[in-house]
Amino acid sequence: MAGFLIIFAATAAFAMIAKRLSATSLTAPMVFLSLGVVLAQTGMISEHDSHALLHPVAEITLVVLLFLDAAQTDFAALRRRHVWPTRMLLIGLPAAMALGTAVGLILLPAWPFVAVALLAAVLSPTDAALGQAVVTNPNVPIRPRRALTVESGLNDGLALPVVLLFASLTGMQTGVDSTQWLVFGLSQILLGPLVGAMVGAMGGWVLLQAKARATTSEIYEGIGALAMAGLAYVAAVQVGGNGFISAFVAGLVFGGIIKGACKFVYEFTESEGQMLSWASFLLLGAALVPEAVAHLTAPMLAVILISLFVARPLAIWLSLIGTDAAPVTRLFFGWFGPRGLATALFALLIVDQIPPEFGTPILHTAINAVWISAILHGITAAPAALWYGRKIANMGEMAETAPIRSSAKPVITRDSHFD
């Protein structure tokens, strides 16, 4: 019980000074990952408790945030006005996976192509929680903040089908009937979106009807939205689909129908959603980080650092060629792609589905990538945002500082919900 007493006290203390800390290099993921490690190493939280809590808490967090992040996306605005995140998602994300695979084939010569590609896919999604110090920093102009917010909110959902595909292909290395693995992979990837689209469409229509008839209120709309995320997940699992993809697609369809009518979708992500993320990082620190650090190898470290310093920055730079993004903006976007909850949970999802000679190293690599990224992106967030803001300000009138019209996804600042 002493461990849980410390957890609640630390959470309350952090919440009381979070605004002040947001201007420093100490971020919430750094704090809660470290707290988890300390609690585990001192025996204040048992290995059994941390492992027992990790899976349900992390899965609930990912389901809810996948749904809500997707629901906030205005695809019409993405097509018309937000070319930067569109390019980063449709060109930058696949390019980062391809570059990561190329590097992995060199550093892990004994691994088959599909296992290396799986590792690259697991390391590709970025985490909005780890990037919070940047996207809420007023030194960064609104348009770049919005681009990073949209990208980090959608790329985990887009990366997941690729992760599942390569996990199925890697699973074929076990010698089990290849057809069985292929059917499993296809059912996960195809049935999940189908169920999610149905749940999202039904939920969006029901919500609009309820609002039109004044049979609900904002409080209950929020409860209904969370229930729809859970419904999409459970329904997909019941028919053999992937629940996370289902929740993501349900959010996309739901958001497309309600078109900003549910204010809760924005507010939960920036309040209670933060608590879910903090809890997940704490449990990752307690359950997985110590073991991952103990198994950190030179090739593993090289893969992580190249993914952070080369693969994503180069992929993002290439994806923005031909746009009005300044070179300094391309560098800024390329660096601020921290790895977080999605990377860790994707690895947890596939570790038991593939041969252990690949599954265990992928899990260790993913967890090490999360804590290394938390430190590197945490300590650079505030100074880099200040530097970037000054560079843009000194360049005069640019695309980065041009006024933008509102869309379904607001930019959250430190002092207000809507920017």
C-alpha positions, 0 to 999 in steps of 0.5 A, a space after each residue: 500500500 505504501 507504493 500506491 500512497 506515494 503514487 497518489 501523492 506524487 500525482 497530486 503534487 505534480 498536478 499542482 506545479 504542472 504549469 510551472 514545470 511545462 516551461 522546464 525540461 521536466 515532463 510528465 512522462 519523465 517523472 512518471 517513468 522514473 517514479 515507476 522505476 524507483 517504486 519497482 527497484 525499492 520494492 514499494 510496488 511488486 512486480 506482480 502488481 505492476 504487470 497485472 495493472 499494466 496491460 488493462 491500464 495501457 490498453 484502456 488508455 490506447 483505446 480511449 486516446 485512439 478514438 478521441 484523437 481520431 474523432 477530433 480530426 477534420 478530414 475536409 480541413 486536412 485536405 484543404 488547409 493542413 498539408 503539413 500533417 497530411 504529408 507527414 502521415 502519408 509520406 513521412 510515416 511510410 518513409 520512416 518505416 522504410 528507412 528504419 527497415 534499411 538500417 535494421 537489415 544492416 545492424 541485425 543481419 541475422 534477422 529476416 526482413 519481416 522481423 526487421 520491418 516489424 521492429 521499424 513499424 513498432 518504432 515509427 508512431 509518435 506520442 502526443 503525451 511526450 510532445 505535449 511540452 511542444 504543442 502547448 508552448 506559446 513560443 511555437 506558432 499555432 500552425 506548426 503546433 497544430 500540425 504536430 498535434 494532428 500528426 501525433 494523434 493519427 500516426 499510431 492508428 495508421 501504423 497499427 495495421 502495418 505492425 499487425 501485418 508484419 507480426 503475422 508474417 513474422 509469425 509464419 517463421 514458427 513453422 505453423 501453417 502459413 495460411 493460419 497466420 495469414 487468415 489471422 492477420 487479414 481478419 485483424 486488419 479487415 474486420 477491425 475497421 469494418 466494425 469500427 466504421 459501423 459503431 462510429 456511424 451508429 454512435 454519431 447518428 444517435 448522438 446528433 439525434 439525441 442533441 436535436 431532441 434535447 434528450 442528453 447533455 454534455 456530461 452524458 455525451 462524454 460518457 456515451 463517447 467513451 462507451 462507444 470507444 469501448 463498444 468498438 473495441 469489444 465488438 471487433 475482438 468478438 468477431 476476430 478483428 483488432 479492437 484498437 484499429 476498430 476504436 481508431 476507425 470508429 473515432 474517425 467516422 464518429 468525428 466525421 458525423 458529429 463535426 465538432 458537436 461533442 465538446 467533450 471529445 476535446 476536453 477529455 483528451 486534455 484532462 482525464 486523458 492525461 491521467 491515463 497517460 501518466 498511469 501508463 508511463 508509471 506502470 511501464 517504468 515499474 514493470 518493463 523498464 528495468 528488465 529492458 535496460 538490463 538487456 540493452 545491447 549495442 545494436 539495439 541502442 544503435 537502432 533506437 538512436 538512428 530511428 530518433 536522429 536519422 530515420 524520422 528527421 530524414 523522412 519528415 524532411 523529404 515528406 515536406 519537400 515542395 510545401 511552404 514549410 521552412 527548412 527550420 520547420 522541417 528540422 523541428 518537425 523531424 526531431 519532435 517525433 517522440 516514441 511513447 505509449 503506442 510503441 510500448 503497447 504495440 510491442 506488448 501486443 505482438 510479443 506473444 504472437 511471434 517467435 521469442 527470438 524476435 518478440 523479446 528483443 523487439 519488446 526490449 527495444 521498444 521499451 528502451 526507445 520509450 525511456 530514451 525518447 522521454 529523456 531526449 525529447 523532454 530535455 530539449 522540448 522547452 529550449 528547442 521550442 524557444 529557439 524555434 519560435 525566435 528563429 521564425 519570429 526573426 524571419 518575418 512574415 512566413 507560412 508558419 505565422 500566417 493566420 489559420 481558420 479554425 477546424 475540428 481540432 483546436 490547439 490547446 494552450 497552457 491557459 485555455 482549452 481553445 486557441 
